[in-house]
Amino acid sequence: MQEEKQPIFKNKRTGDEMYYFITRLYPYCRSITGNGTRQTLADISSIIPLAITEVPTGTKAFDWEVPKEWNIRDAWIKDSNGKKILDFHQLNLHVLNYSIPVNKQVPLTELKKHLYTLPDQPELIPYKTSYYEEKWGFCMSHNQFSQLKDELYHVYIDSSLETGSLTYGELFLKGDTDDEVLISTHICHPSLCNDNLSGIAVATWLAKQLTNQKLRYSYRFLFIPGTIGSITWLSRNEKDVKKIKHGLVITLLGDSSDFTYKRSRKGNALIDKTVETWLKTSGKSYTISDFIPYGYDERQFCSPGFDLPVGCFTRKPFGQFPEYHTSADNLTFVKPEKLEESLNALSDIIEIIEKNETYINLNPKCEPQLGKRGLYEKTGGTNDSKITQLAALWVLNYSDGTNSLLDIASRSGLPFSTILKAAEALKECKLLKNDRN
């Protein structure tokens, strides 16, 4: 039963707000379809105005079709004494996601055929799914599995798999142009915090920041089930995807690892240069990897028939941390300060996308005298005046109508924010003009 809604985020810092939101969503049994996903989207909609789309079972989506809808109400295993040894309501990972209903007594030999464990991580419970093969099953720790007695067990799963729909949420923020920035995150995992309640929370707060702001680009936020969700969305919006000029799939943003960026299939798209420049000048440790056709929904957006400029922004990549797809990906694994750091990183990246311009130096013959224009004061400060004066020289030298501010930041190794500050000061002193003017 859903808990009564409480006022959200009163007198809390942003990281704590996102973490509290994760604690609210954690108990919901999400999947690629069903009421757990709808409940999650409803909670997101209490913060940002999502448009909810229901796509009926059987709808064709390229080589796929929308599956039957799955919902679950209860599940357990009882021993021969009638004692519950496993309970879905204690942790929804205990049930094989998309299990068909079952209610019968089985011997241990039969039960073991339907149990999933992690022998190499014997204390943890795995997350397992069976989306496209109708069967039933349970997940438990290998330690518990090893202690099962040779007796009769009562297995019970009260679920349904029937005609329904796939549900996703979308928020479109209109900017000055029709060119779009796509931010996509998956909503199909049950009680797993880093994968992907962290992505859901960060995407929600990023959208909240951008709402009611004056924007150069239009922004489209997608909250979709993994794989089938992006395939379905692409099949319904094929004629409009050419508007997407930058895109990021965001996930795994709440743990304590360094940032990782996976390039788009293009490898040299503007979003790739944007994120890589931010990482290289952020002062943080990071990893940059080339595109591979495996991972999250970037592989659908970057499929050769679309080849969109969409990268993937995470911390430690999927499958490369021991908590991945296990019960250890819980509320203790994600950290409020890391959620906030991830949000700030994406806000900086959005600022680059929004503010990147190409300028023309109006005094291109030798360096202009900055001091008499007060530019040392305008661009400087007590601690960073030399850096910002250097930024002004970089901007003046390379503002020839062929280099954007992002190009200059990348070439100089200075943060985009520093280059932007210098450009704004130079423009104010009429030493620079926007190439669009």
NORHU-V834358 format. One record per residue. N is the residue number from 1. RES is the residue in one letter. PSI is psi in whole degrees, 0 to 359 (999 if undefined). OMEGA is omega in radians with two decimals (999 if undefined). BURIAL is 1 if it has 9 or more other ideal C-beta (glycine too) atoms within 8 Angstrom, else 0. Layout:
N;RES;PSI;OMEGA;BURIAL  N;RES;PSI;OMEGA;BURIAL
//
This chain:
1;M;135;-3.11;0  2;Q;136;3.14;0  3;E;156;3.10;0  4;E;135;-3.10;0  5;K;133;3.10;0  6;Q;157;3.05;0  7;P;139;-3.05;0  8;I;136;2.83;1  9;F;43;3.09;0  10;K;123;3.10;0  11;N;43;3.10;0  12;K;150;3.03;0  13;R;164;-2.98;0  14;T;317;3.13;1  15;G;320;3.11;1  16;D;324;3.10;1  17;E;313;-3.13;1  18;M;320;3.14;1  19;Y;318;3.12;1  20;Y;322;3.11;1  21;F;319;3.09;1  22;I;319;3.13;1  23;T;329;3.10;0  24;R;321;-3.08;0  25;L;340;-3.01;1  26;Y;318;-3.07;1  27;P;344;-3.02;0  28;Y;137;3.10;1  29;C;88;3.13;1  30;R;158;3.00;1  31;S;192;3.14;1  32;I;346;3.03;1  33;T;173;2.94;1  34;G;178;-3.01;1  35;N;332;3.08;0  36;G;322;3.08;1  37;T;317;3.11;1  38;R;319;3.14;1  39;Q;319;3.10;1  40;T;314;3.13;1  41;L;326;3.10;1  42;A;320;3.12;0  43;D;321;3.06;1  44;I;321;-3.12;1  45;S;344;3.07;1  46;S;350;-3.12;0  47;I;317;3.10;1  48;I;151;-3.02;1  49;P;86;3.14;0  50;L;144;2.89;1  51;A;125;-3.07;0  52;I;131;3.13;1  53;T;133;3.05;1  54;E;122;-3.13;0  55;V;118;-2.99;1  56;P;148;3.01;1  57;T;137;3.11;1  58;G;351;3.12;0  59;T;131;3.14;1  60;K;138;3.09;0  61;A;88;-3.02;1  62;F;238;-3.09;0  63;D;1;-3.09;0  64;W;175;2.93;1  65;E;152;-3.13;0  66;V;127;-3.06;1  67;P;177;3.01;1  68;K;155;3.12;1  69;E;136;-3.12;1  70;W;132;3.03;1  71;N;150;-3.12;1  72;I;140;-3.12;1  73;R;325;-3.09;0  74;D;158;3.05;1  75;A;144;3.10;1  76;W;166;2.94;1  77;I;132;3.07;1  78;K;144;3.07;1  79;D;185;-3.06;1  80;S;344;3.10;0  81;N;5;3.14;0  82;G;12;-3.14;0  83;K;132;3.09;0  84;K;124;3.08;0  85;I;352;3.09;1  86;L;135;-3.03;1  87;D;119;3.12;1  88;F;325;-3.08;1  89;H;345;3.02;0  90;Q;325;3.08;0  91;L;121;-3.05;1  92;N;349;3.04;1  93;L;345;-3.11;1  94;H;341;-3.10;1  95;V;134;3.00;1  96;L;117;-3.07;1  97;N;129;-3.08;1  98;Y;20;3.08;1  99;S;139;3.00;1  100;I;162;-3.12;1  101;P;150;3.08;1  102;V;146;3.08;1  103;N;92;-3.10;0  104;K;169;3.06;0  105;Q;136;-3.10;0  106;V;148;3.04;1  107;P;167;-3.10;1  108;L;320;-3.12;1  109;T;323;3.10;0  110;E;319;-3.12;0  111;L;319;-3.07;1  112;K;334;3.12;1  113;K;346;-3.07;0  114;H;16;-3.13;1  115;L;141;-3.14;1  116;Y;130;-3.11;1  117;T;177;3.08;1  118;L;89;-3.11;1  119;P;329;-3.14;0  120;D;346;3.07;0  121;Q;70;-2.88;1  122;P;345;-3.14;1  123;E;351;-3.02;0  124;L;156;3.11;1  125;I;128;-3.11;1  126;P;159;2.96;1  127;Y;118;-3.11;1  128;K;151;-3.13;1  129;T;161;3.02;0  130;S;67;-3.02;1  131;Y;321;-2.97;1  132;Y;16;2.99;0  133;E;118;-3.04;0  134;E;109;3.09;0  135;K;172;3.11;1  136;W;158;-3.14;1  137;G;166;3.12;1  138;F;156;3.07;1  139;C;137;3.12;1  140;M;170;3.06;1  141;S;151;3.13;1  142;H;331;3.07;1  143;N;315;3.11;0  144;Q;318;3.12;1  145;F;318;-3.09;1  146;S;341;-3.09;0  147;Q;2;3.14;0  148;L;137;-3.12;1  149;K;157;3.14;0  150;D;88;-3.10;0  151;E;185;-3.14;0  152;L;136;-3.12;0  153;Y;143;3.06;1  154;H;117;3.13;1  155;V;137;-3.05;1  156;Y;122;3.01;1  157;I;115;3.11;1  158;D;88;-3.10;1  159;S;171;3.07;1  160;S;144;3.09;0  161;L;100;-2.97;1  162;E;174;3.14;0  163;T;130;-3.12;0  164;G;238;3.14;1  165;S;166;2.98;1  166;L;138;-3.03;1  167;T;134;2.99;1  168;Y;162;-3.13;1  169;G;150;-3.06;1  170;E;138;3.04;1  171;L;126;3.11;1  172;F;124;3.09;1  173;L;116;-3.06;1  174;K;129;3.06;0  175;G;191;3.14;1  176;D;334;3.13;0  177;T;167;3.07;0  178;D;349;3.09;0  179;D;136;-2.99;1  180;E;150;2.91;1  181;V;124;-3.12;1  182;L;128;3.01;1  183;I;118;-3.06;1  184;S;141;3.09;1  185;T;148;-3.06;1  186;H;148;-3.00;1  187;I;17;-2.93;1  188;C;354;-3.08;1  189;H;142;-3.12;1  190;P;234;-3.04;1  191;S;70;3.04;1  192;L;123;-2.96;1  193;C;312;3.13;1  194;N;321;-3.14;1  195;D;84;0.24;1  196;N;37;3.06;1  197;L;331;3.10;1  198;S;315;3.12;1  199;G;319;3.12;1  200;I;313;-3.10;1  201;A;313;-3.11;1  202;V;318;3.11;1  203;A;319;-3.14;1  204;T;315;-3.11;1  205;W;328;3.07;1  206;L;316;3.09;1  207;A;320;3.13;1  208;K;320;3.11;1  209;Q;321;-3.05;1  210;L;339;-3.13;1  211;T;133;3.12;1  212;N;9;3.02;0  213;Q;153;3.01;0  214;K;122;-3.01;0  215;L;143;3.05;1  216;R;310;3.09;0  217;Y;160;2.92;1  218;S;148;-3.07;1  219;Y;135;3.11;1  220;R;117;3.09;1  221;F;127;3.11;1  222;L;130;3.02;1  223;F;99;-2.89;1  224;I;152;2.97;1  225;P;143;-3.12;1  226;G;146;3.08;1  227;T;284;-3.08;1  228;I;332;3.12;1  229;G;312;3.13;1  230;S;322;3.10;1  231;I;317;3.12;1  232;T;315;-3.13;1  233;W;316;-3.14;1  234;L;321;-3.13;1  235;S;332;-3.12;1  236;R;346;-3.04;1  237;N;23;-3.01;0  238;E;322;-3.05;0  239;K;343;-3.06;0  240;D;353;-3.01;0  241;V;344;3.10;1  242;K;343;3.10;0  243;K;342;-3.08;1  244;I;114;-3.11;1  245;K;337;3.09;1  246;H;146;3.10;1  247;G;147;3.08;1  248;L;133;2.86;1  249;V;126;-3.09;1  250;I;137;-3.09;1  251;T;167;3.04;1  252;L;55;-3.00;1  253;L;12;-3.06;1  254;G;356;-3.11;1  255;D;182;-3.01;1  256;S;12;-3.14;0  257;S;168;3.05;0  258;D;165;3.11;1  259;F;149;3.04;1  260;T;135;3.05;1  261;Y;127;3.05;1  262;K;120;-3.08;1  263;R;160;3.00;1  264;S;169;3.10;1  265;R;326;3.11;0  266;K;322;3.12;1  267;G;335;-3.12;1  268;N;25;3.11;0  269;A;160;-3.12;1  270;L;326;3.09;1  271;I;325;3.10;1  272;D;312;3.14;1  273;K;322;-3.13;1  274;T;307;-3.09;1  275;V;318;-3.11;1  276;E;321;3.10;1  277;T;318;3.11;1  278;W;314;-3.13;1  279;L;315;-3.04;1  280;K;337;-3.13;1  281;T;8;-3.06;1  282;S;342;-3.04;1  283;G;6;-3.12;0  284;K;155;3.00;0  285;S;149;-3.06;0  286;Y;168;3.03;1  287;T;138;3.04;0  288;I;130;-3.13;0  289;S;155;3.08;1  290;D;162;3.12;0  291;F;138;2.91;1  292;I;149;-3.08;0  293;P;46;3.13;0  294;Y;143;-3.14;0  295;G;231;-3.11;1  296;Y;204;-2.99;1  297;D;354;3.01;1  298;E;333;-3.12;1  299;R;339;3.04;1  300;Q;314;3.12;1  301;F;331;-3.12;1  302;C;10;3.09;1  303;S;150;-2.96;1  304;P;333;3.12;0  305;G;342;3.09;0  306;F;310;3.11;1  307;D;49;-3.11;0  308;L;155;3.11;1  309;P;73;-3.05;1  310;V;119;3.05;1  311;G;183;-3.13;1  312;C;125;-3.09;1  313;F;118;-3.09;1  314;T;183;2.84;1  315;R;239;3.10;1  316;K;128;-3.08;1  317;P;163;-3.11;1  318;F;142;3.08;1  319;G;358;-3.08;0  320;Q;14;3.01;0  321;F;144;-2.97;0  322;P;339;-3.12;0  323;E;349;-3.04;1  324;Y;128;3.11;1  325;H;40;3.05;0  326;T;171;3.11;1  327;S;347;3.10;1  328;A;347;3.04;1  329;D;70;-3.00;1  330;N;194;-3.04;1  331;L;344;3.08;0  332;T;345;-3.06;0  333;F;326;3.11;1  334;V;148;-3.06;1  335;K;134;3.14;1  336;P;319;-3.10;1  337;E;332;3.11;0  338;K;325;3.02;1  339;L;315;-3.13;1  340;E;320;3.09;1  341;E;320;3.11;1  342;S;317;3.10;1  343;L;317;3.14;1  344;N;321;3.11;0  345;A;313;-3.14;1  346;L;327;3.06;1  347;S;319;3.09;1  348;D;319;3.14;1  349;I;319;3.09;1  350;I;322;3.11;1  351;E;319;3.11;1  352;I;314;3.13;1  353;I;317;-3.08;1  354;E;321;-2.96;1  355;K;357;-3.13;1  356;N;120;-3.11;1  357;E;165;3.00;1  358;T;130;-3.07;1  359;Y;165;3.08;1  360;I;128;3.09;1  361;N;122;-3.13;1  362;L;356;3.10;0  363;N;65;-2.93;0  364;P;349;-3.10;0  365;K;98;-3.07;0  366;C;170;-3.11;0  367;E;135;3.01;0  368;P;158;3.12;0  369;Q;109;-3.05;0  370;L;325;-3.04;1  371;G;317;-3.08;0  372;K;344;3.09;0  373;R;3;-3.14;1  374;G;19;-3.06;0  375;L;336;3.07;1  376;Y;326;3.10;1  377;E;320;-3.09;0  378;K;322;-3.08;1  379;T;348;-3.00;1  380;G;188;3.14;1  381;G;177;-3.05;0  382;T;330;-3.06;0  383;N;339;-2.99;0  384;D;18;-3.04;1  385;S;321;-3.14;1  386;K;321;3.14;0  387;I;316;-3.08;1  388;T;330;3.02;1  389;Q;320;3.07;1  390;L;320;3.11;1  391;A;320;3.12;1  392;A;320;3.12;1  393;L;320;3.07;1  394;W;314;-3.11;1  395;V;315;-3.14;1  396;L;318;-3.05;1  397;N;325;-3.04;0  398;Y;1;3.10;1  399;S;75;-3.11;1  400;D;15;3.13;0  401;G;356;-3.13;0  402;T;346;-3.11;0  403;N;129;3.06;1  404;S;169;3.06;0  405;L;325;3.09;1  406;L;319;3.07;1  407;D;317;-3.10;1  408;I;318;3.09;1  409;A;317;-3.14;1  410;S;318;-3.10;1  411;R;321;-3.06;1  412;S;336;-3.05;1  413;G;9;3.10;0  414;L;150;3.12;1  415;P;145;3.12;0  416;F;320;-3.12;1  417;S;325;3.11;0  418;T;317;3.09;1  419;I;318;3.14;1  420;L;316;-3.14;1  421;K;317;3.12;1  422;A;317;-3.13;1  423;A;318;-3.13;1  424;E;321;3.11;0  425;A;319;3.12;1  426;L;322;3.10;1  427;K;320;3.13;1  428;E;327;3.14;0  429;C;11;3.08;1  430;K;33;3.02;0  431;L;356;-3.03;1  432;L;144;3.00;1  433;K;152;3.11;1  434;N;136;-3.09;1  435;D;341;3.14;1  436;R;341;-3.05;0  437;N;999;999;0
//
